């Protein structure tokens, strides 16, 4: 795929990609441009324990419970996004 062309910087920490073929499609994302690393370090510090805990419980939890939990979380997030 390659790199996405950035159409504009929303702030010092973010950018926006607009697809010329589909103007209604807009993708906002974080960049490391103009950052000193504090935000990235906080994101990493929160992600590592989350991955470790998730892997720990994933190995010990029955598949049926994991499947139902993921389905419930996705349903709640979908309903929140709809309004």
LOGU-319805 format. One record per residue (C-alpha): x, y, z; residue in three letters; residue number from 1; chain. Coordinates in nm, 2 decimals, decimal comma, padded with zeros to 4 digits. Each point is the difference from the previous one (the first is absolute). Layout:
N
c1 = X | c2 = Y | c3 = Z | code = ALA | pos = NUM | unit = A
...
//
This chain:
83
c1 = 00,00 | c2 = 00,00 | c3 = 00,00 | code = UNK | pos = 1 | unit = A
c1 = 00,26 | c2 = 00,26 | c3 = 00,10 | code = UNK | pos = 2 | unit = A
c1 = -00,02 | c2 = 00,33 | c3 = 00,17 | code = UNK | pos = 3 | unit = A
c1 = -00,32 | c2 = 00,21 | c3 = 00,01 | code = UNK | pos = 4 | unit = A
c1 = 00,03 | c2 = 00,35 | c3 = -00,15 | code = UNK | pos = 5 | unit = A
c1 = -00,08 | c2 = 00,25 | c3 = 00,28 | code = UNK | pos = 6 | unit = A
c1 = -00,25 | c2 = 00,26 | c3 = -00,11 | code = UNK | pos = 7 | unit = A
c1 = 00,04 | c2 = 00,22 | c3 = 00,31 | code = UNK | pos = 8 | unit = A
c1 = 00,12 | c2 = 00,01 | c3 = 00,35 | code = UNK | pos = 9 | unit = A
c1 = -00,29 | c2 = 00,03 | c3 = 00,25 | code = UNK | pos = 10 | unit = A
c1 = 00,23 | c2 = 00,10 | c3 = 00,28 | code = UNK | pos = 11 | unit = A
c1 = 00,36 | c2 = -00,06 | c3 = 00,11 | code = UNK | pos = 12 | unit = A
c1 = -00,08 | c2 = -00,37 | c3 = 00,08 | code = UNK | pos = 13 | unit = A
c1 = -00,24 | c2 = -00,10 | c3 = -00,28 | code = UNK | pos = 14 | unit = A
c1 = -00,06 | c2 = 00,00 | c3 = -00,37 | code = UNK | pos = 15 | unit = A
c1 = -00,28 | c2 = -00,07 | c3 = -00,24 | code = UNK | pos = 16 | unit = A
c1 = -00,01 | c2 = -00,21 | c3 = -00,31 | code = UNK | pos = 17 | unit = A
c1 = -00,27 | c2 = 00,07 | c3 = -00,26 | code = UNK | pos = 18 | unit = A
c1 = -00,06 | c2 = -00,24 | c3 = -00,29 | code = UNK | pos = 19 | unit = A
c1 = -00,05 | c2 = 00,20 | c3 = -00,32 | code = UNK | pos = 20 | unit = A
c1 = -00,22 | c2 = -00,28 | c3 = -00,15 | code = UNK | pos = 21 | unit = A
c1 = -00,23 | c2 = -00,01 | c3 = 00,31 | code = UNK | pos = 22 | unit = A
c1 = -00,02 | c2 = 00,35 | c3 = 00,15 | code = UNK | pos = 23 | unit = A
c1 = -00,23 | c2 = -00,12 | c3 = 00,28 | code = UNK | pos = 24 | unit = A
c1 = 00,28 | c2 = -00,23 | c3 = 00,13 | code = UNK | pos = 25 | unit = A
c1 = 00,22 | c2 = 00,17 | c3 = 00,25 | code = UNK | pos = 26 | unit = A
c1 = 00,27 | c2 = -00,17 | c3 = 00,21 | code = UNK | pos = 27 | unit = A
c1 = 00,14 | c2 = 00,19 | c3 = 00,30 | code = UNK | pos = 28 | unit = A
c1 = 00,31 | c2 = -00,14 | c3 = 00,17 | code = UNK | pos = 29 | unit = A
c1 = 00,27 | c2 = 00,08 | c3 = 00,24 | code = UNK | pos = 30 | unit = A
c1 = 00,35 | c2 = 00,07 | c3 = -00,12 | code = UNK | pos = 31 | unit = A
c1 = 00,34 | c2 = 00,04 | c3 = 00,17 | code = UNK | pos = 32 | unit = A
c1 = 00,05 | c2 = 00,33 | c3 = -00,18 | code = UNK | pos = 33 | unit = A
c1 = 00,08 | c2 = 00,29 | c3 = 00,24 | code = UNK | pos = 34 | unit = A
c1 = -00,01 | c2 = -00,21 | c3 = 00,32 | code = UNK | pos = 35 | unit = A
c1 = 00,26 | c2 = -00,04 | c3 = 00,26 | code = UNK | pos = 36 | unit = A
c1 = -00,10 | c2 = -00,36 | c3 = 00,08 | code = UNK | pos = 37 | unit = A
c1 = -00,20 | c2 = 00,05 | c3 = 00,32 | code = UNK | pos = 38 | unit = A
c1 = -00,33 | c2 = -00,10 | c3 = -00,15 | code = UNK | pos = 39 | unit = A
c1 = 00,15 | c2 = -00,30 | c3 = -00,18 | code = UNK | pos = 40 | unit = A
c1 = 00,16 | c2 = -00,11 | c3 = 00,32 | code = UNK | pos = 41 | unit = A
c1 = -00,33 | c2 = 00,02 | c3 = 00,19 | code = UNK | pos = 42 | unit = A
c1 = -00,17 | c2 = -00,20 | c3 = -00,27 | code = UNK | pos = 43 | unit = A
c1 = 00,26 | c2 = -00,26 | c3 = 00,01 | code = UNK | pos = 44 | unit = A
c1 = 00,00 | c2 = -00,02 | c3 = 00,38 | code = UNK | pos = 45 | unit = A
c1 = -00,37 | c2 = -00,07 | c3 = -00,01 | code = UNK | pos = 46 | unit = A
c1 = 00,01 | c2 = -00,24 | c3 = -00,29 | code = UNK | pos = 47 | unit = A
c1 = 00,26 | c2 = -00,24 | c3 = 00,13 | code = UNK | pos = 48 | unit = A
c1 = -00,19 | c2 = -00,09 | c3 = 00,32 | code = UNK | pos = 49 | unit = A
c1 = -00,32 | c2 = -00,03 | c3 = -00,19 | code = UNK | pos = 50 | unit = A
c1 = 00,15 | c2 = -00,24 | c3 = -00,25 | code = UNK | pos = 51 | unit = A
c1 = 00,17 | c2 = -00,20 | c3 = 00,28 | code = UNK | pos = 52 | unit = A
c1 = -00,33 | c2 = -00,03 | c3 = 00,20 | code = UNK | pos = 53 | unit = A
c1 = -00,20 | c2 = -00,09 | c3 = -00,31 | code = UNK | pos = 54 | unit = A
c1 = 00,25 | c2 = -00,27 | c3 = -00,10 | code = UNK | pos = 55 | unit = A
c1 = -00,01 | c2 = -00,14 | c3 = 00,35 | code = UNK | pos = 56 | unit = A
c1 = -00,38 | c2 = -00,03 | c3 = 00,02 | code = UNK | pos = 57 | unit = A
c1 = -00,03 | c2 = -00,11 | c3 = -00,37 | code = UNK | pos = 58 | unit = A
c1 = 00,21 | c2 = -00,31 | c3 = 00,07 | code = UNK | pos = 59 | unit = A
c1 = -00,20 | c2 = -00,10 | c3 = 00,31 | code = UNK | pos = 60 | unit = A
c1 = -00,36 | c2 = 00,09 | c3 = -00,11 | code = UNK | pos = 61 | unit = A
c1 = -00,22 | c2 = -00,24 | c3 = -00,19 | code = UNK | pos = 62 | unit = A
c1 = -00,07 | c2 = 00,09 | c3 = -00,36 | code = UNK | pos = 63 | unit = A
c1 = -00,37 | c2 = 00,03 | c3 = 00,05 | code = UNK | pos = 64 | unit = A
c1 = 00,04 | c2 = 00,27 | c3 = 00,26 | code = UNK | pos = 65 | unit = A
c1 = 00,25 | c2 = 00,19 | c3 = -00,20 | code = UNK | pos = 66 | unit = A
c1 = -00,22 | c2 = -00,01 | c3 = -00,31 | code = UNK | pos = 67 | unit = A
c1 = -00,31 | c2 = 00,12 | c3 = 00,19 | code = UNK | pos = 68 | unit = A
c1 = 00,20 | c2 = 00,28 | c3 = 00,17 | code = UNK | pos = 69 | unit = A
c1 = 00,14 | c2 = 00,12 | c3 = -00,33 | code = UNK | pos = 70 | unit = A
c1 = -00,34 | c2 = -00,01 | c3 = -00,16 | code = UNK | pos = 71 | unit = A
c1 = -00,15 | c2 = 00,20 | c3 = 00,29 | code = UNK | pos = 72 | unit = A
c1 = 00,27 | c2 = 00,26 | c3 = -00,01 | code = UNK | pos = 73 | unit = A
c1 = -00,04 | c2 = 00,04 | c3 = -00,37 | code = UNK | pos = 74 | unit = A
c1 = -00,38 | c2 = 00,03 | c3 = 00,04 | code = UNK | pos = 75 | unit = A
c1 = 00,04 | c2 = 00,27 | c3 = 00,26 | code = UNK | pos = 76 | unit = A
c1 = 00,25 | c2 = 00,20 | c3 = -00,20 | code = UNK | pos = 77 | unit = A
c1 = -00,22 | c2 = -00,03 | c3 = -00,31 | code = UNK | pos = 78 | unit = A
c1 = -00,30 | c2 = 00,13 | c3 = 00,19 | code = UNK | pos = 79 | unit = A
c1 = 00,20 | c2 = 00,29 | c3 = 00,14 | code = UNK | pos = 80 | unit = A
c1 = 00,11 | c2 = 00,09 | c3 = -00,35 | code = UNK | pos = 81 | unit = A
c1 = -00,35 | c2 = 00,00 | c3 = -00,13 | code = UNK | pos = 82 | unit = A
c1 = -00,11 | c2 = 00,25 | c3 = 00,26 | code = UNK | pos = 83 | unit = A
//
